[in-house]
Amino acid sequence: MNDGRTGAVCAVIDPERGTHGTLEVHGPLDPARFHQALHRIAEIRPGARHPGPRLLRHGPDLHTVELPGGDGTSAPYPAGLLADLLTAAPEPGPRPRPGTAAATGPARRPCGTLPRTQPVTPVQQQRLAEALARPEHQAEQVVWRWYGPLDTARFRAAWQAVGERESVLRTAFVWDPRPRAVVFDRGRTDVVHHTHGTAVRRAALLARERARAFDLRRPGAVRVVLLDSGPADPAAPFTDVLVTYHRALLDSWSIRLLMRECCRAYLADGVLPGGERRPDLGDCARWLRARDLTPAGGLRHRPARPKAPPGAPRPRPAGGSGTGVLRAALSPQDSAHLAHWAARWGVAESSVLQAVWATLLYRASGAAPGPATVGFGLDFPGRGLLLEGIEGVPGPFENALPVTVDVDPALELPALLRELRDRVLDMAAYEGTAAGEPAAGGDPGARAGGLLAFDCGPRPETAYGDELAAHGIRLEEQEAAGSPAGYALRLRVGHDARRALVLTCAYDRDLVDGGTARTLLAHTARLLRLLPGAATAGTTVGDVLALLPDAATPRVPDGPAARDAAPLLPLRGASAPTAATVCLLDVPGAPRTGHRELLRHYRGPEALTALRVTTGGETAQTGALAALARSCDRLVLGGYSGAGALACALAHQVTGPGVRPPLVVVGGACDDPDGPRTLASALQRAGASAARH
């Protein structure tokens, strides 16, 4: 597509030039790449019926694409998507290892060609919307401890083999302007090895990996970090395997599936037999799209919450920003006692966790001694879909659904346990929907009560423990560090290698202070530890409350509210009275970088402003942009490669009587050091053209 320089190609879309508008491409353009882009658009937009754009070459670094018009029954040609595809940097792929299927199998498409397209699931659509509003809530982690020898090269090869088999590790997203999944022929799973003394301690390394943004426009939903142990116990050396993944492509069940496949490949010298897994995530998305899984109306019910007075600010805890993580654990003996006690009442440990949490929410509500309705989110594994092989497909199937229950101090605890068990079983029919996922930027009360998750699914140490032991290796899962997932607080519970119950509390520091999270976690662990020895058939919820210390149980705050900020952010004024106005857009799915570097390189006289694009605020954003378009002589919408489809959609929405269609400029890469300079140059050129016409 280009000469190897990332961001060397820019595109300018002018709806007023030519019969139906033109797309001007600055930079080297391979005609084969152009035709591949047209083929990919035909796959993404199968219903579009157009004669196709025509490419005119004016020089080695200047081409014009004449855009076709609609036929009266189809939408305008997706010029923004074409601009994104033509300006995107080619995707690098790993070289196949000699002797592997990738090296000896059928010829693949050249690295850097365009990927195949597949639909996204309803849960993915909601996760991607949430990623735009709360990108810091999307990283999840699982840590294993690898005892014994670890061949790092073999381990890296094993992950590459898993990537060859599992298409989800080669999946990215393109926005048109709605997200669509794209699968590349090749991908790369980053495996970084830190020897002892070259990295910070594990907790700090986990926090650093959580803070690193994922670029959803490129494949790479998983990052792996190896951290060697110190010399404290030379007789039993170990390596911590830290796996970080994005919720839009994977869940906790899936990451354990992938680690199991990695162990299998490691035992086979870094090779996995067979081709791609089928069914895969794309097959699941097509299966879901063909079915109506709309939930019953009662699924969305939440208990009424008192509303703050208009304009009242939400209290901000003094614990900083980002995600905080706390842990507590029951002993293996207490955990076994809890499991046996729960079985006596015909429920699982997860039902006990839900009953304990509902009791704490009731206590925090201040409704005692009367009854009250409490609500919280509950993560379902999403593996109950009636699709053959779903339990072996990696993907983002884990789904939060809202649970409400009436709590009365006079109610017997076994009755509450059975009520929650039966309610959760009824709700499992809707675990493939996105009805319970918190809407990005929506009512924060819809995410009240926190989110509970109970880990289940395959364990790599169980599947391949004996084979690994034959090589002197033992694998143990250490911890699962989640994110708040759109809630103020998320409590994830699971078993460690000793079958001890481990509770991990991930909380949003903007909403919850450390003391609140620590108290809620301590009260939960206390009740789980004490109930098996204190509760009988006649024990009531009031009796359970008496087991708690006198200190009050703090209320779980509502989920994050929509960020209340003006859609337009002025960056600098115009230096000439007739200069155009340039509005900068963020690239959907890409890490946000701001526009400081672009401002440093910009030399044109145009006024610069930025549009804050957040899910849930579309009406305000479009209204503000339309007002800006009416107030200036000519508007230019610009962004890095990947913003073209969104820019064209916005340009179409703001165009009306008395408002000229904005120019759209796309170019450069937001993660390339030369990207700001490339985009600034293209915007200056477009601004000068707009001023002349």
C-alpha positions in Angstrom: 0.0 0.0 0.0 2.8 2.4 0.8 6.6 2.7 0.7 7.1 1.3 4.2 6.8 4.6 6.0 3.9 4.3 8.5 1.4 7.1 7.8 2.9 8.1 4.4 -0.5 8.0 2.7 -3.2 10.6 3.3 -6.7 10.9 1.8 -8.9 14.0 1.4 -12.7 13.5 0.6 -14.4 16.4 -1.1 -18.2 15.8 -1.6 -18.4 18.8 -3.9 -15.8 17.9 -6.5 -16.8 15.7 -9.4 -20.2 14.3 -10.0 -20.6 12.5 -6.7 -17.5 13.7 -4.9 -13.8 12.6 -5.0 -11.2 11.0 -2.7 -7.8 12.4 -3.3 -4.9 10.2 -2.2 -1.5 11.7 -1.5 1.4 9.3 -1.3 2.3 6.0 -3.0 -0.7 3.9 -3.8 -0.5 0.3 -5.1 -3.4 -0.4 -7.5 -3.6 -3.9 -6.2 -4.1 -2.5 -2.7 -6.9 -0.2 -4.1 -8.7 -3.2 -5.6 -8.3 -5.2 -2.4 -9.9 -2.4 -0.5 -12.9 -2.4 -2.9 -13.2 -6.1 -2.5 -13.1 -5.7 1.3 -15.8 -3.0 1.2 -18.0 -5.3 -0.9 -17.7 -7.9 1.9 -18.4 -5.4 4.7 -21.3 -3.8 2.8 -22.8 -6.8 1.0 -26.1 -4.9 0.4 -24.5 -1.9 -1.3 -25.0 -1.8 -5.1 -22.5 0.5 -6.8 -20.6 0.5 -10.1 -17.4 1.1 -8.1 -15.0 4.0 -7.7 -12.6 4.8 -10.5 -8.9 5.4 -9.8 -7.1 8.1 -11.8 -3.3 8.4 -11.5 -1.8 11.9 -11.7 1.7 11.1 -10.6 3.6 8.6 -8.4 2.3 10.2 -5.2 -1.1 11.7 -6.3 -4.2 9.7 -7.2 -7.9 10.7 -7.5 -10.7 8.3 -6.8 -14.0 9.3 -8.5 -16.8 8.2 -6.1 -19.9 6.6 -7.5 -23.4 7.8 -6.7 -26.2 5.7 -5.2 -28.8 4.0 -7.3 -31.7 5.5 -5.2 -32.1 2.3 -3.1 -28.7 2.1 -1.5 -26.7 4.3 0.8 -23.9 6.5 -0.5 -20.6 4.8 -1.2 -18.6 4.4 2.0 -15.8 6.8 1.1 -14.7 7.1 4.7 -14.1 3.4 5.0 -12.2 3.4 1.7 -10.0 6.2 3.0 -9.4 4.2 6.2 -8.4 1.1 4.3 -6.1 3.0 1.9 -4.3 4.9 4.6 -3.9 2.0 7.1 -0.4 0.7 7.7 0.1 -2.9 6.6 -0.1 -5.4 9.4 3.2 -7.1 10.2 3.1 -10.8 10.8 5.5 -13.3 12.4 7.7 -15.4 10.1 6.6 -19.1 10.2 8.9 -21.4 12.0 10.6 -24.0 9.8 8.7 -27.3 9.8 5.4 -25.8 11.1 2.1 -25.9 9.3 2.5 -22.2 8.6 5.7 -22.8 6.7 4.8 -26.0 4.9 1.1 -25.6 4.4 -0.8 -23.9 1.6 0.3 -20.5 0.5 -1.3 -17.6 2.4 -2.1 -14.1 1.4 0.9 -11.8 1.7 1.4 -10.1 5.0 -0.2 -6.7 5.0 -3.2 -7.6 2.8 -6.7 -6.9 4.0 -8.4 -9.3 6.4 -11.7 -11.2 6.1 -14.7 -9.7 7.8 -17.1 -11.2 10.2 -20.0 -9.9 12.4 -19.7 -9.1 16.0 -21.9 -10.5 18.8 -24.4 -8.4 20.8 -22.1 -8.5 23.8 -19.2 -7.4 21.7 -21.1 -4.4 20.4 -21.8 -3.4 24.0 -18.2 -4.0 25.1 -16.9 -1.9 22.3 -19.3 1.0 23.2 -18.1 0.7 26.8 -14.5 0.7 25.6 -15.0 4.1 24.0 -16.5 5.5 27.2 -14.4 3.7 29.8 -11.2 2.2 28.2 -9.6 1.7 31.6 -12.3 -0.8 32.5 -11.5 -3.3 29.7 -8.3 -5.0 30.7 -8.5 -8.4 32.6 -5.6 -10.5 33.9 -4.9 -14.0 35.0 -1.6 -15.1 36.6 -0.1 -18.6 36.6 3.0 -19.7 38.4 5.3 -22.0 36.4 7.5 -24.2 38.6 10.4 -25.9 36.9 12.3 -25.3 33.7 10.8 -22.9 31.1 12.2 -22.7 27.6 11.3 -19.2 26.6 11.7 -19.7 22.9 9.5 -22.8 23.0 7.0 -20.9 25.1 6.8 -18.1 22.5 6.5 -20.6 19.7 3.6 -22.3 21.6 1.7 -19.0 21.8 2.3 -18.3 18.1 0.9 -21.8 17.3 -2.2 -21.0 19.4 -2.6 -17.8 17.4 -2.4 -19.8 14.2 -5.2 -22.0 15.4 -7.4 -19.5 17.2 -8.8 -16.8 14.9 -9.7 -14.6 17.9 -6.0 -13.8 18.5 -5.9 -12.5 14.9 -9.0 -10.4 15.2 -9.3 -6.6 15.2 -12.1 -4.1 14.5 -12.9 -1.6 11.8 -15.5 1.1 12.3 -17.9 1.8 9.4 -18.8 3.8 11.6 -20.3 0.9 13.5 -17.7 -1.7 14.6 -17.1 -4.9 12.5 -14.7 -7.6 13.3 -11.9 -8.4 10.9 -9.7 -11.5 11.0 -6.1 -11.4 9.7 -4.2 -14.4 8.3 -1.4 -13.8 10.7 -1.0 -12.2 14.1 1.5 -11.8 16.8 1.1 -12.5 20.5 3.5 -10.4 22.5 5.6 -12.5 25.0 8.0 -10.4 27.1 10.5 -12.1 29.4 11.8 -10.3 32.5 14.7 -12.0 34.2 15.1 -11.5 38.0 16.3 -8.1 38.8 15.2 -6.4 35.5 11.6 -5.6 36.4 9.5 -4.3 39.3 7.6 -6.5 41.6 4.7 -8.5 40.4 1.9 -6.3 41.7 3.4 -3.2 40.1 4.0 -5.0 36.8 0.3 -6.2 36.8 -0.8 -2.6 37.4 1.4 -1.3 34.6 0.1 -3.9 32.1 -3.5 -3.1 33.0 -2.8 0.6 32.3 -1.4 -0.1 28.9 -4.1 0.6 26.3 -5.1 -2.0 23.6 -5.4 -0.8 20.0 -8.5 -2.6 18.8 -7.8 -1.8 15.2 -5.0 -4.3 15.2 -4.9 -7.9 16.2 -3.4 -8.7 19.6 -6.1 -9.3 22.3 -3.5 -10.9 24.6 -0.2 -9.8 26.1 2.0 -12.3 28.0 4.7 -11.3 30.4 7.1 -13.8 32.1 8.6 -12.7 35.4 11.4 -14.9 36.8 11.7 -15.6 40.5 14.5 -14.4 42.7 17.3 -16.5 44.3 15.3 -16.9 47.5 14.4 -20.5 46.8 17.0 -21.9 44.4 15.6 -25.4 45.0 12.2 -24.5 43.5 12.7 -21.8 40.8 9.5 -20.5 39.2 8.3 -18.0 36.6 5.1 -16.0 36.9 3.1 -16.0 33.7 1.1 -12.7 33.6 -1.6 -12.8 30.9 -3.5 -9.5 30.1 -6.5 -9.5 27.7 -9.2 -7.3 26.4 -12.9 -7.9 27.3 -14.1 -7.2 23.7 -12.5 -10.4 22.5 -11.9 -12.7 25.4 -13.2 -13.6 28.9 -11.9 -15.5 31.9 -13.1 -18.9 30.5 -11.5 -18.2 27.2 -8.1 -17.1 28.6 -7.9 -20.5 30.4 -8.8 -22.3 27.2 -5.9 -20.5 25.5 -3.5 -21.2 28.3 -4.5 -24.9 28.0 -3.8 -24.8 24.3 -0.4 -23.1 25.0 0.5 -26.0 27.4 -0.5 -28.5 24.7 1.7 -26.8 22.1 4.6 -26.4 24.5 4.6 -30.2 25.1 4.6 -30.7 21.3 7.7 -28.5 20.8 5.6 -25.4 19.9 3.4 -26.9 17.3 -0.4 -27.5 17.3 -1.8 -30.0 14.7 -4.8 -29.1 12.6 -6.0 -25.8 11.1 -8.3 -23.1 12.5 -10.8 -24.0 15.2 -14.3 -24.4 14.0 -16.7 -23.2 15.1 -15.0 -20.0 16.0 -16.2 -16.6 17.3 -17.4 -15.6 13.9 -19.5 -18.7 13.6 -21.0 -17.9 17.0 -21.8 -14.3 16.0 -23.6 -15.5 12.8 -25.5 -18.1 14.9 -26.6 -15.4 17.4 -27.5 -13.0 14.6 -29.9 -15.6 13.2 -31.8 -15.9 16.5 -34.0 -13.6 18.6 -32.6 -13.7 22.1 -34.4 -10.6 23.3 -34.8 -10.9 27.1 -38.1 -10.7 28.9 -39.1 -7.3 30.1 -38.5 -8.0 33.7 -34.8 -8.7 33.1 -34.0 -5.0 33.2 -35.7 -4.3 36.4 -33.6 -2.5 39.0 -34.6 -1.4 42.5 -35.5 2.3 42.8 -32.6 4.4 43.9 -32.8 7.9 45.4 -31.8 10.5 42.8 -29.4 13.3 43.5 -30.7 16.8 43.1 -30.1 18.3 39.7 -26.6 19.6 39.3 -25.4 17.9 42.5 -21.8 16.7 42.0 -21.0 13.1 42.7 -18.6 12.8 45.6 -15.1 11.9 44.5 -13.0 9.6 46.8 -9.5 10.7 47.7 -7.9 7.5 46.5 -6.6 8.7 43.1 -7.8 7.4 39.7 -7.6 4.1 37.9 -8.4 0.7 39.2 -7.7 -0.6 42.7 -7.3 -4.3 43.4 -7.7 -6.0 46.8 -7.7 -9.7 47.7 -8.9 -11.9 50.5 -8.9 -15.7 50.8 -10.5 -18.5 52.8 -8.3 -21.4 53.9 -8.7 -24.7 52.0 -10.4 -26.1 55.1 -12.9 -23.3 55.3 -13.5 -23.4 51.6 -14.3 -27.2 51.7 -16.6 -26.6 54.7 -18.5 -23.9 52.7 -18.9 -26.2 49.7 -20.3 -29.0 51.8 -22.6 -26.7 53.7 -24.0 -25.2 50.4 -24.6 -28.7 49.0 -26.7 -29.5 52.0 -29.2 -26.8 50.9 -29.0 -27.9 47.2 -27.1 -24.8 46.1 -23.6 -24.0 44.8 -21.0 -21.8 46.5 -21.9 -19.1 43.9 -25.5 -18.9 45.4 -24.0 -18.4 48.8 -21.9 -15.6 47.5 -25.0 -13.9 46.0 -26.9 -14.3 49.2 -24.1 -12.8 51.3 -23.8 -9.9 48.9 -27.5 -9.3 48.9 -27.4 -9.2 52.7 -24.6 -6.7 52.7 -26.5 -4.5 50.2 -29.6 -4.7 52.4 -27.6 -3.7 55.5 -26.0 -0.8 53.6 -29.4 0.5 52.4 -30.5 1.4 55.9 -33.9 -0.3 55.4 -33.8 -2.4 58.5 -35.9 -3.7 60.2 -38.2 -3.6 57.2 -37.9 -5.5 53.9 -36.1 -4.0 50.8 -35.4 -4.9 47.3 -31.7 -4.9 46.4 -30.0 -5.4 43.0 -26.6 -6.2 41.6 -24.9 -7.4 38.4 -24.0 -11.1 38.0 -21.5 -12.4 35.4 -22.8 -15.4 33.5 -20.2 -17.6 31.7 -22.2 -17.4 28.4 -21.5 -21.1 27.6 -25.1 -22.2 27.9 -25.9 -21.3 24.2 -27.3 -24.2 22.2 -24.4 -24.2 19.8 -22.3 -27.3 19.5 -18.8 -26.8 20.7 -19.4 -23.5 22.4 -17.5 -24.6 25.6 -14.3 -24.8 23.5 -14.6 -21.5 21.6 -12.5 -18.6 22.9 -14.5 -15.3 22.9 -16.2 -12.7 25.0 -19.2 -14.7 26.1 -19.1 -13.8 29.8 -22.1 -11.5 30.3 -23.4 -9.4 33.1 -27.1 -9.6 33.8 -29.1 -7.7 36.5 -30.3 -9.6 39.5 -32.9 -8.3 42.0 -34.2 -10.0 45.1 -36.4 -9.0 48.0 -34.5 -9.2 51.4 -36.3 -9.4 54.7 -34.6 -9.9 58.1 -37.3 -12.4 58.9 -36.7 -14.5 55.8 -34.9 -17.8 56.5 -31.5 -18.0 54.9 -32.1 -21.4 53.0 -35.2 -19.8 51.4 -33.0 -16.8 50.2 -30.4 -19.3 48.8 -33.0 -21.2 46.9 -34.7 -18.0 45.6 -31.4 -16.8 44.1 -30.5 -20.2 42.7 -33.8 -20.5 40.9 -33.7 -16.9 39.6 -30.2 -17.3 38.2 -31.2 -20.6 36.5 -34.2 -18.8 34.8 -31.9 -15.9 33.7 -29.4 -18.2 32.1 -31.6 -18.4 29.0 -30.6 -14.8 28.2 -26.8 -15.0 28.8 -26.2 -14.5 25.1 -27.9 -11.1 25.0 -26.4 -7.7 25.9 -29.4 -6.6 27.9 -27.6 -6.7 31.2 -24.4 -5.0 30.1 -24.2 -1.5 31.4 -24.9 1.0 28.7 -21.9 3.3 28.1 -22.7 6.8 29.3 -26.2 5.6 30.4 -27.9 5.8 33.8 -25.3 4.9 36.4 -28.2 3.5 38.6 -28.5 0.7 36.1 -25.1 -0.5 37.4 -25.9 -0.2 41.1 -24.9 -2.8 43.7 -21.6 -3.8 42.1 -20.9 -6.9 39.9 -20.3 -10.5 41.1 -18.4 -13.1 39.1 -17.6 -16.7 40.1 -14.8 -18.3 38.0 -15.5 -21.6 36.3 -14.3 -23.4 33.2 -11.3 -25.3 32.1 -8.0 -25.4 34.0 -4.8 -26.0 32.0 -3.1 -27.5 35.1 -5.9 -30.1 35.3 -5.8 -31.0 31.6 -2.0 -31.3 31.2 -0.7 -31.5 34.7 0.6 -35.1 34.4 2.3 -34.4 31.1 4.0 -31.3 32.4 5.0 -33.1 35.6 6.9 -35.7 33.4 9.1 -32.8 32.3 9.6 -31.5 35.8 7.0 -28.7 35.4 4.1 -27.8 37.7 1.6 -25.1 36.8 -0.6 -23.3 39.3 -3.1 -20.5 38.8 -2.3 -17.7 41.3 -4.8 -14.9 40.8 -7.4 -13.4 38.5 -7.1 -9.6 38.5 -10.2 -8.2 36.8 -11.5 -4.7 36.1 -14.6 -2.9 37.4 -16.2 -3.7 34.0 -18.4 -0.6 33.9 -19.4 -0.9 37.5 -18.1 0.9 40.6 -16.9 -2.4 42.0 -16.5 -6.0 40.9 -16.0 -9.0 43.1 -14.5 -12.0 41.4 -14.3 -15.3 43.3 -12.6 -18.5 42.3 -10.4 -21.4 43.6 -6.7 -21.5 43.6 -4.5 -24.6 43.2 -5.2 -25.7 46.8 -9.0 -25.4 46.3 -9.0 -22.4 48.6 -11.6 -19.7 47.8 -9.9 -16.4 46.6 -11.9 -13.2 46.5 -10.6 -10.4 44.3 -12.2 -6.9 44.5 -11.5 -4.6 41.6 -12.9 -1.1 42.1 -12.9 2.3 40.3 -10.9 4.7 42.4 -12.9 7.6 40.9 -16.0 6.2 42.7 -14.9 4.0 45.6 -12.2 4.7 48.1 -9.9 2.0 49.4 -11.5 1.8 52.8 -15.0 1.1 51.4 -13.7 -1.6 49.1 -11.6 -3.1 52.0 -14.6 -3.2 54.3 -17.0 -4.8 51.8 -14.4 -7.4 51.0 -13.7 -8.2 54.6 -17.5 -8.4 55.4 -18.0 -10.8 52.5 -15.1 -13.0 53.5 -16.2 -13.0 57.1 -19.8 -14.3 56.3 -18.5 -16.9 53.9 -16.2 -18.2 56.6 -18.7 -18.1 59.5 -22.0 -19.3 57.8 -21.2 -23.0 57.6 -20.6 -23.2 61.4 -23.4 -20.8 62.4 -26.3 -21.2 60.1 -29.0 -23.9 60.4 -32.4 -24.5 58.8 -34.0 -21.8 61.0 -31.3 -19.2 60.5 -32.8 -15.9 59.3 -31.3 -13.0 57.3 -31.4 -11.1 60.6 -29.3 -13.7 62.3 -26.8 -13.5 59.5 -26.6 -9.7 59.9 -25.8 -10.3 63.6 -22.6 -12.1 62.6 -21.1 -8.8 61.2 -19.1 -6.4 63.3 -20.7 -3.2 64.6 -19.0 -1.1 62.0 -21.4 0.0 59.3 -21.4 -1.7 55.9 -20.7 1.0 53.3 -23.0 1.5 50.4 -21.8 0.3 47.0 -21.8 3.4 44.7 -23.6 3.5 41.4 -21.6 2.8 38.3 -19.7 5.5 36.4 -21.9 8.4 35.1 -21.5 9.8 31.6 -18.7 12.3 31.6 -20.3 15.7 31.6 -18.2 17.8 29.3 -18.8 20.1 26.3 -18.6 18.0 23.1 -16.2 20.6 21.4 -12.9 21.5 22.9 -11.3 24.6 21.3 -7.5 24.2 20.7 -6.5 27.4 19.0 -8.1 30.3 17.1 -7.7 31.2 13.5 -4.9 33.6 12.4 -6.7 34.7 9.2 -10.3 36.0 8.9 -11.2 33.7 6.0 -9.5 30.6 7.2 -11.4 27.3 7.5 -12.1 25.6 10.8 -10.5 22.2 11.4 -12.3 19.7 13.8 -10.2 16.8 15.0 -11.7 13.4 15.8 -10.3 10.5 17.8 -10.0 7.1 16.1 -12.5 4.6 17.4 -10.8 1.7 19.1 -7.4 3.3 19.2 -5.6 4.5 22.4 -6.3 8.1 23.0 -3.2 10.2 22.5 -4.6 13.8 22.5 -3.6 16.4 20.0 -0.6 18.1 21.6 1.9 16.8 19.1 -0.3 17.7 16.1 -0.6 21.3 17.5 3.1 21.5 17.7 3.5 20.7 14.0 0.5 22.6 12.7 1.5 25.8 10.7 -1.7 26.7 9.0 -4.0 29.7 9.8 -7.1 27.5 10.5 -8.8 27.4 13.8 -8.5 24.0 15.5 -11.0 22.3 17.7 -11.5 18.7 18.9 -14.8 16.7 19.2 -15.1 14.5 22.2 -16.7 11.3 20.8 -18.4 9.2 23.5 -21.1 6.6 23.3 -24.4 7.9 24.6 -23.7 11.5 23.7 -24.3 11.3 20.0 -27.1 13.9 19.9 -25.1 16.5 21.8 -22.0 15.8 19.7 -23.9 16.1 16.4 -25.7 19.3 17.5 -22.5 21.0 18.6 -20.8 20.0 15.3 -23.7 21.3 13.2 -23.6 24.6 15.1 -19.9 24.8 14.4 -20.5 24.1 10.7 -23.1 26.9 10.4 -20.8 29.4 12.2 -17.8 29.0 9.9 -17.1 29.4 6.2 -15.9 25.9 5.7 -15.5 23.0 8.1 -12.8 20.3 7.8 -13.1 17.1 9.7 -9.8 15.3 10.3 -8.3 12.4 12.1 -5.7 9.6 11.9 -6.2 6.6 9.8 -9.3 4.8 11.1 -11.4 8.0 11.7 -12.6 8.3 8.1 -15.9 6.3 8.4 -16.9 8.2 11.5 -15.9 11.6 9.9 -18.0 10.9 6.8 -21.0 9.9 8.9 -20.7 13.1 10.9 -20.2 15.2 7.7 -23.4 13.7 6.3 -25.4 14.5 9.5 -24.3 18.1 9.7 -24.8 19.0 6.1 -28.0 20.9 5.4 -29.5 24.1 4.0 -26.9 26.8 4.2 -24.1 24.4 5.3 -21.6 23.2 2.8 -20.5 19.5 3.2 -17.3 19.4 5.3 -14.0 18.1 3.8 -12.8 14.9 5.4 -9.0 14.4 5.9 -7.6 11.0 7.0 -3.9 10.2 7.3 -1.1 9.2 9.5 -1.1 6.7 12.4 -1.9 7.8 16.0 0.8 5.5 17.4 3.5 6.5 14.9 6.0 9.3 15.8 5.6 10.8 12.3 1.8 10.5 12.5 1.1 14.1 13.9 3.4 15.6 11.3 1.7 13.7 8.4 -1.8 14.5 9.5 -0.9 18.2 10.2 0.5 18.5 6.6 -2.6 17.0 5.1 -4.9 19.2 7.2 -3.0 22.4 6.2 -3.2 21.4 2.5 -7.0 20.7 2.8 -7.5 24.0 4.8 -5.8 26.0 2.1 -7.9 24.3 -0.6 -11.1 25.0 1.4 -10.2 28.7 1.7 -9.7 29.0 -2.1 -13.0 27.4 -2.8 
